[in-house]
Amino acid sequence: MAQQATSRPARTARLGRVIAARPSTVSAVVLLLPGGHAASARRPSFLAASAVRPLGRRLARAGRADGLAAHVVHYRVSGWNGAEAQLARDAEWAADEVVRRYGDVPVCLAGVDMGGRAALRTAGHSAVQSVLALAPWLPEDDVAAPPEPVKQLAGRQVLIVHGTNDERTDPELSFRLAERAKKANRDVCRFEVHSDGHRLSQHRSEVLALAADFVQGSLYGYPYARPLEDALAAPPPIGLRMPLASGFGGSLRG
């Protein structure tokens, strides 16, 4: 008698353990979107999720008194995979899951590398209030393919941060996307971290301080630090090539 074939259960995305706020006190959520690959059907690596946890801890610590929680999004697979845009689909599922768990709370999508692309692409979700994209991976310009969309960024506050010496993701591509987005949405700014690479490790403390200031301002309405306020108000290209000053965060609103 032939054995009946058994199929593996479909992989599902999931949220990692909550960082900081207790579930009963959550007033806003940051969804941390790790990096990935252009094409891959493999499961995401443990290292990719681990790489965004320090950012989550820094953001949650800054917003603890207000009830800010953070979750790492664990993708089904590690690849964007062309038109399937699987990381963006998992980010959208995660935003739905936040609404299911916590109700009508504002969400910031915070992504790095390919997760930055997912954050920008998923900004149109009704729960999303802001987007933070660190060294986002974006596709090369291709006359045979439509450009990366920006309509979904309308009505959201958007911060892009990119190292000028990034050899993995082209900083010029994030500038071009920000330039297009700024035409439809004034609440877009971009900071350049001079001499820093893809991991933004040389100026890590400044990048984390900038990210925390942006998240507190975009989710809770706190006044932005002067450099962020100036970047958002400045016309292109000034507000899209704003240098991140060494020592930022030492006296944010002083």
Secondary structure in CASP SS format (residue, H / E / C, confidence):
PFRMAT SS
TARGET T0000
AUTHOR 0000-0000-0000
METHOD secondary structure of the structure
MODEL  1
M C 1.00
A C 1.00
Q C 1.00
Q C 1.00
A C 1.00
T C 1.00
S C 1.00
R C 1.00
P C 1.00
A C 1.00
R C 1.00
T C 1.00
A C 1.00
R E 1.00
L E 1.00
G C 1.00
R C 1.00
V C 1.00
I E 1.00
A E 1.00
A C 1.00
R C 1.00
P H 1.00
S H 1.00
T H 1.00
V C 1.00
S C 1.00
A E 1.00
V E 1.00
V E 1.00
L E 1.00
L E 1.00
L E 1.00
P C 1.00
G C 1.00
G C 1.00
H E 1.00
A C 1.00
A C 1.00
S C 1.00
A C 1.00
R C 1.00
R C 1.00
P C 1.00
S C 1.00
F H 1.00
L H 1.00
A H 1.00
A H 1.00
S H 1.00
A H 1.00
V H 1.00
R H 1.00
P H 1.00
L H 1.00
G H 1.00
R H 1.00
R H 1.00
L H 1.00
A H 1.00
R H 1.00
A H 1.00
G C 1.00
R H 1.00
A H 1.00
D H 1.00
G C 1.00
L E 1.00
A E 1.00
A E 1.00
H E 1.00
V E 1.00
V E 1.00
H E 1.00
Y C 1.00
R C 1.00
V C 1.00
S C 1.00
G E 1.00
W C 1.00
N C 1.00
G H 1.00
A H 1.00
E H 1.00
A C 1.00
Q H 1.00
L H 1.00
A H 1.00
R H 1.00
D H 1.00
A H 1.00
E H 1.00
W H 1.00
A H 1.00
A H 1.00
D H 1.00
E H 1.00
V H 1.00
V H 1.00
R H 1.00
R H 1.00
Y H 1.00
G C 1.00
D C 1.00
V C 1.00
P C 1.00
V E 1.00
C E 1.00
L E 1.00
A E 1.00
G E 1.00
V E 1.00
D C 1.00
M H 1.00
G H 1.00
G H 1.00
R H 1.00
A H 1.00
A H 1.00
L H 1.00
R H 1.00
T C 1.00
A C 1.00
G C 1.00
H C 1.00
S C 1.00
A C 1.00
V E 1.00
Q E 1.00
S E 1.00
V E 1.00
L E 1.00
A E 1.00
L E 1.00
A C 1.00
P C 1.00
W C 1.00
L C 1.00
P C 1.00
E C 1.00
D C 1.00
D C 1.00
V C 1.00
A C 1.00
A C 1.00
P C 1.00
P C 1.00
E C 1.00
P C 1.00
V C 1.00
K H 1.00
Q H 1.00
L H 1.00
A C 1.00
G C 1.00
R C 1.00
Q E 1.00
V E 1.00
L E 1.00
I E 1.00
V E 1.00
H E 1.00
G E 1.00
T C 1.00
N C 1.00
D C 1.00
E C 1.00
R C 1.00
T C 1.00
D C 1.00
P H 1.00
E H 1.00
L H 1.00
S H 1.00
F H 1.00
R H 1.00
L H 1.00
A H 1.00
E H 1.00
R H 1.00
A H 1.00
K H 1.00
K H 1.00
A H 1.00
N C 1.00
R C 1.00
D C 1.00
V E 1.00
C E 1.00
R E 1.00
F E 1.00
E E 1.00
V E 1.00
H C 1.00
S C 1.00
D C 1.00
G C 1.00
H C 1.00
R C 1.00
L C 1.00
S C 1.00
Q C 1.00
H C 1.00
R H 1.00
S H 1.00
E H 1.00
V H 1.00
L H 1.00
A H 1.00
L H 1.00
A H 1.00
A H 1.00
D H 1.00
F H 1.00
V H 1.00
Q H 1.00
G H 1.00
S H 1.00
L H 1.00
Y H 1.00
G C 1.00
Y C 1.00
P C 1.00
Y C 1.00
A C 1.00
R H 1.00
P H 1.00
L H 1.00
E H 1.00
D H 1.00
A H 1.00
L H 1.00
A H 1.00
A C 1.00
P C 1.00
P C 1.00
P C 1.00
I H 1.00
G H 1.00
L H 1.00
R C 1.00
M E 1.00
P E 1.00
L C 1.00
A C 1.00
S C 1.00
G C 1.00
F C 1.00
G C 1.00
G C 1.00
S C 1.00
L C 1.00
R C 1.00
G C 1.00
END
